[in-house]
Amino acid sequence: MTSTLASPVYTYTLPGVYTVTQWITDTASGATDVLTRSGYVTVAGQGAVVVTTTISYDYDPLYRLASATYSTGEVYTYTYDSVGNRLKKGVSGAVTEYVYDDANRLTSAGGVEYTWDQNG
């Protein structure tokens, strides 16, 4: 970035409400004008911003993951069949269904079809 008298550049390290004052002086006449602005400043990029997310896990009686709840609001839920194949995954209301053949091979996930040859 280049800062010039006509286009000054300011760098803020934290978001917040700042008051910026700019003094403009005409070097020929010596006249001075002051411009003051207050406003919310956002910080571009992530730099040193630290984001903390807490995840709470719940398990079914067979110790399989039943749900994961994020502090950001997302909730993941899981259901399984009697042999442990995942049948459904829900993410904040959207559900993906899984289908298996008699050999417990995945044949469909979320509408995507899978086929298997003799070698698996």
C-alpha atoms as a printed R data frame, in Angstrom:
    type eleno elety resid chain resno       x       y      z
1   ATOM     1    CA   MET     A     1   0.000   0.000  0.000
2   ATOM     2    CA   THR     A     2   1.093   3.535 -0.670
3   ATOM     3    CA   SER     A     3   0.019   6.432  1.483
4   ATOM     4    CA   THR     A     4  -0.018   9.894 -0.072
5   ATOM     5    CA   LEU     A     5  -1.189  13.256  1.165
6   ATOM     6    CA   ALA     A     6  -4.168  13.031 -1.179
7   ATOM     7    CA   SER     A     7  -4.989   9.424 -0.283
8   ATOM     8    CA   PRO     A     8  -3.767   8.629  3.208
9   ATOM     9    CA   VAL     A     9  -3.835   4.997  4.374
10  ATOM    10    CA   TYR     A    10  -4.449   4.020  7.976
11  ATOM    11    CA   THR     A    11  -3.916   0.580  9.471
12  ATOM    12    CA   TYR     A    12  -6.063  -0.709 12.333
13  ATOM    13    CA   THR     A    13  -5.268  -3.966 14.062
14  ATOM    14    CA   LEU     A    14  -8.591  -4.442 15.843
15  ATOM    15    CA   PRO     A    15 -12.158  -3.907 14.703
16  ATOM    16    CA   GLY     A    16 -14.185  -1.302 16.525
17  ATOM    17    CA   VAL     A    17 -15.469   2.259 16.434
18  ATOM    18    CA   TYR     A    18 -12.744   4.797 15.764
19  ATOM    19    CA   THR     A    19 -12.664   8.561 15.321
20  ATOM    20    CA   VAL     A    20 -10.325   9.605 12.530
21  ATOM    21    CA   THR     A    21  -9.242  13.224 12.249
22  ATOM    22    CA   GLN     A    22  -7.442  14.543  9.184
23  ATOM    23    CA   TRP     A    23  -5.929  18.013  9.022
24  ATOM    24    CA   ILE     A    24  -5.669  19.487  5.541
25  ATOM    25    CA   THR     A    25  -3.416  22.494  5.068
26  ATOM    26    CA   ASP     A    26  -2.964  24.576  1.931
27  ATOM    27    CA   THR     A    27   0.767  25.214  1.820
28  ATOM    28    CA   ALA     A    28   0.335  28.350 -0.314
29  ATOM    29    CA   SER     A    29  -2.189  30.165  1.872
30  ATOM    30    CA   GLY     A    30  -1.688  28.363  5.170
31  ATOM    31    CA   ALA     A    31  -5.435  27.747  5.465
32  ATOM    32    CA   THR     A    32  -6.281  24.608  7.433
33  ATOM    33    CA   ASP     A    33  -9.382  22.443  7.339
34  ATOM    34    CA   VAL     A    34 -10.157  19.581  9.705
35  ATOM    35    CA   LEU     A    35 -12.154  16.519  8.692
36  ATOM    36    CA   THR     A    36 -13.379  14.216 11.460
37  ATOM    37    CA   ARG     A    37 -15.209  10.949 10.874
38  ATOM    38    CA   SER     A    38 -16.420   8.322 13.302
39  ATOM    39    CA   GLY     A    39 -17.349   4.890 12.147
40  ATOM    40    CA   TYR     A    40 -17.000   1.187 12.513
41  ATOM    41    CA   VAL     A    41 -13.744  -0.211 11.205
42  ATOM    42    CA   THR     A    42 -13.524  -3.803 10.018
43  ATOM    43    CA   VAL     A    43 -10.218  -5.610  9.823
44  ATOM    44    CA   ALA     A    44  -9.532  -7.446  6.554
45  ATOM    45    CA   GLY     A    45  -7.963 -10.887  6.682
46  ATOM    46    CA   GLN     A    46  -7.564 -13.067  9.703
47  ATOM    47    CA   GLY     A    47  -4.036 -12.270 10.790
48  ATOM    48    CA   ALA     A    48  -3.854 -12.646 14.530
49  ATOM    49    CA   VAL     A    49  -7.591 -13.100 15.032
50  ATOM    50    CA   VAL     A    50  -8.229 -16.118 17.242
51  ATOM    51    CA   VAL     A    51 -11.452 -18.039 16.744
52  ATOM    52    CA   THR     A    52 -12.486 -20.532 19.393
53  ATOM    53    CA   THR     A    53 -15.092 -23.178 18.673
54  ATOM    54    CA   THR     A    54 -16.412 -25.599 21.268
55  ATOM    55    CA   ILE     A    55 -17.814 -28.952 20.134
56  ATOM    56    CA   SER     A    56 -19.970 -31.188 22.344
57  ATOM    57    CA   TYR     A    57 -20.141 -34.873 21.358
58  ATOM    58    CA   ASP     A    58 -22.873 -37.390 22.228
59  ATOM    59    CA   TYR     A    59 -22.630 -41.146 21.657
60  ATOM    60    CA   ASP     A    60 -25.220 -43.899 21.357
61  ATOM    61    CA   PRO     A    61 -25.196 -46.990 23.645
62  ATOM    62    CA   LEU     A    62 -22.782 -48.726 21.223
63  ATOM    63    CA   TYR     A    63 -20.307 -45.808 21.504
64  ATOM    64    CA   ARG     A    64 -20.963 -44.518 17.992
65  ATOM    65    CA   LEU     A    65 -21.063 -40.776 17.411
66  ATOM    66    CA   ALA     A    66 -24.714 -39.728 17.627
67  ATOM    67    CA   SER     A    67 -24.295 -35.950 17.477
68  ATOM    68    CA   ALA     A    68 -21.803 -33.113 17.472
69  ATOM    69    CA   THR     A    69 -22.987 -29.664 18.519
70  ATOM    70    CA   TYR     A    70 -20.781 -26.673 17.683
71  ATOM    71    CA   SER     A    71 -20.769 -23.436 19.664
72  ATOM    72    CA   THR     A    72 -21.307 -21.657 16.326
73  ATOM    73    CA   GLY     A    73 -24.758 -23.265 16.071
74  ATOM    74    CA   GLU     A    74 -24.208 -26.170 13.672
75  ATOM    75    CA   VAL     A    75 -25.580 -29.506 14.848
76  ATOM    76    CA   TYR     A    76 -24.504 -32.776 13.211
77  ATOM    77    CA   THR     A    77 -26.580 -35.907 13.910
78  ATOM    78    CA   TYR     A    78 -25.910 -39.513 12.898
79  ATOM    79    CA   THR     A    79 -27.992 -42.712 12.817
80  ATOM    80    CA   TYR     A    80 -26.775 -46.261 12.154
81  ATOM    81    CA   ASP     A    81 -28.169 -49.665 11.264
82  ATOM    82    CA   SER     A    82 -27.737 -52.775 13.426
83  ATOM    83    CA   VAL     A    83 -24.290 -53.562 11.964
84  ATOM    84    CA   GLY     A    84 -22.919 -50.032 12.293
85  ATOM    85    CA   ASN     A    85 -23.444 -48.642  8.793
86  ATOM    86    CA   ARG     A    86 -24.304 -44.953  8.868
87  ATOM    87    CA   LEU     A    87 -27.875 -44.492  7.626
88  ATOM    88    CA   LYS     A    88 -28.297 -40.725  7.986
89  ATOM    89    CA   LYS     A    89 -26.237 -37.641  8.660
90  ATOM    90    CA   GLY     A    90 -28.061 -34.454  9.524
91  ATOM    91    CA   VAL     A    91 -26.401 -31.054  9.439
92  ATOM    92    CA   SER     A    92 -28.537 -28.291 10.917
93  ATOM    93    CA   GLY     A    93 -31.673 -29.731  9.304
94  ATOM    94    CA   ALA     A    94 -30.237 -30.963  5.971
95  ATOM    95    CA   VAL     A    95 -30.154 -34.773  5.833
96  ATOM    96    CA   THR     A    96 -27.878 -37.072  3.811
97  ATOM    97    CA   GLU     A    97 -29.068 -40.680  3.531
98  ATOM    98    CA   TYR     A    98 -26.786 -43.681  2.984
99  ATOM    99    CA   VAL     A    99 -27.843 -47.000  1.376
100 ATOM   100    CA   TYR     A   100 -25.929 -50.307  1.485
101 ATOM   101    CA   ASP     A   101 -26.212 -53.616 -0.346
102 ATOM   102    CA   ASP     A   102 -26.487 -57.043  1.330
103 ATOM   103    CA   ALA     A   103 -22.678 -57.157  1.635
104 ATOM   104    CA   ASN     A   104 -22.726 -53.832  3.564
105 ATOM   105    CA   ARG     A   105 -21.134 -51.953  0.671
106 ATOM   106    CA   LEU     A   106 -22.174 -48.332  0.221
107 ATOM   107    CA   THR     A   107 -24.405 -48.027 -2.855
108 ATOM   108    CA   SER     A   108 -25.791 -44.513 -2.421
109 ATOM   109    CA   ALA     A   109 -24.898 -41.431 -0.396
110 ATOM   110    CA   GLY     A   110 -26.843 -38.218 -0.731
111 ATOM   111    CA   GLY     A   111 -28.167 -39.226 -4.143
112 ATOM   112    CA   VAL     A   112 -24.759 -40.252 -5.519
113 ATOM   113    CA   GLU     A   113 -24.741 -43.882 -6.683
114 ATOM   114    CA   TYR     A   114 -21.802 -46.252 -6.141
115 ATOM   115    CA   THR     A   115 -21.158 -49.579 -7.859
116 ATOM   116    CA   TRP     A   116 -18.771 -52.362 -6.938
117 ATOM   117    CA   ASP     A   117 -16.949 -54.916 -9.042
118 ATOM   118    CA   GLN     A   118 -15.903 -58.432 -7.969
119 ATOM   119    CA   ASN     A   119 -12.731 -57.048 -6.370
120 ATOM   120    CA   GLY     A   120 -14.603 -54.688 -4.123
